[in-house]
Amino acid sequence: MKVPQTHVPAAEAEVDFGEFQAKIAGVMVMLWMFILRLSHSGKAVHIAYANQAQESFLDGHIQAFERLGGVPTGMIRYDNLTQR
């Protein structure tokens, strides 16, 4: 049984910070993707970083809030916040 979720506009967001590989100038490199997604609309911001430092994580929030035009009024849920 599927339980539908409802989210108030601008109230909640979800953040994930995961790793992926990409070929840049012919060389495979490890990168980290910061993703902030608004729960109501599904609108998301994706930013790739060369490291998983705290500065990158915090910068991802700043960039996402600027691109989305504000900060969620309720909560932000976090996933995958362990460093490897």
Secondary structure, 3 states (H helix, E strand, C coil): CCCCCCCCCCCEEEEEEEEEEEEECCEEEEEEEEEEEECCCCCEEEEEECCCCHHHHHHHHHHHHHHHCCCCCCEEEEECCCCC
